Amino acid sequence: MRSVIDILDLSVEEIDELIATACDMIANPKKYSELCRGKKIATLFFEPSTRTRLSFESAMYELGGNVIGFSDAKNTSISKGETVADTARMISCYADIIAMRHPLEGAPLVASLNASIPVINAGDGGHAHPTQTLADLLTIYREKGRFNNLTVGFCGDLKYGRPVHSLIHALSRYMGIKIVLIAPDELVLPDYIKKEVIEKHGIPYVETDCLEDVLPELDILYMTRVQGERFDDQAEYERLKDCYVLNAEKLKMAKSDMSILHPLPRVDEINVDVDDDPRACYFKQAANGKQMRKALILKLLAEAENNKKEMREAFVPMEECCCNNMRCITKTERGLKPAAVQTENGLRCAYCESELK
Ligand code: CP
């Protein structure tokens, strides 16, 4: 069963198709208003969300379908110890497609391996957020009209910011991309993304901790929130949370047509005095997310009807789990078979992509 766990589960051509569908939906919403009649999406949110959950639900209603699910796992049998795998099997009896957010990295992948309906990763820990990337790509397309030849700055929490990880994967497939990584030492991009995505694709990149130094050269500035919920040490979060604040004064240094993106929610990293600047795209970006989620739901349900199957990257089975990432689903899921994926830099956990030592 075809699921979308990682943005690379979709080819560049499929992303182009989703963008074309989303643009047509914006122009002709009525044409799509009955296409999911009789279908149900289950939104399984084990972590807080405003945009992702409500846009999935709104998307399904606008397609004529229905919604079941939960926004707080406390009221589900997960609280009695049910595994992610069993939950996914059960929900397959009640719905046609699942959107799952989970704090543990790899949990939506485990769900997809056990469900008999498509599973969409709606964000897993600090790992990946592919439908946020679809929202980002539609926004870039509508603002810039292209994905090639762009200098893109990522600013803030590049360590735990899952939208950053997924968007870098997506951009690595286009030509003429230059990446600027702006973060304090404590929040730099994970090494595996630098080595296996940016460097592997020969993408020119620079790293800096100073936003002002690089602001004038950017076509896109992707601001991010420092993810307090992923820190073990709250004092460290307090020290880092305001490391970058974009305001109207600083924006004077930027190109007149630079686009400012942010997956939201924002805290203080974009001052409200930026909101009325024509370069601020973050609220449009959230609206674009609903259109891309509509297009994705339609695509996956159509493929499920046609019983189209896709193979995932081959897993290397392991005798015992040696993933050291405490936020990985392997730390809690009973009965989960340990597995790795082979990369040119060694083995990585099949579920959360951490390097296995
Ligand atoms: N961008 C995003 O994922 O927002 P929510 O956490 O509100 O879903």
Residues whose N, C-alpha, C, O or C-beta is under 5 A from the ligand:
A	BS01	CP	P48 S49 T50 R51 T52 R53 P263 L264 P265
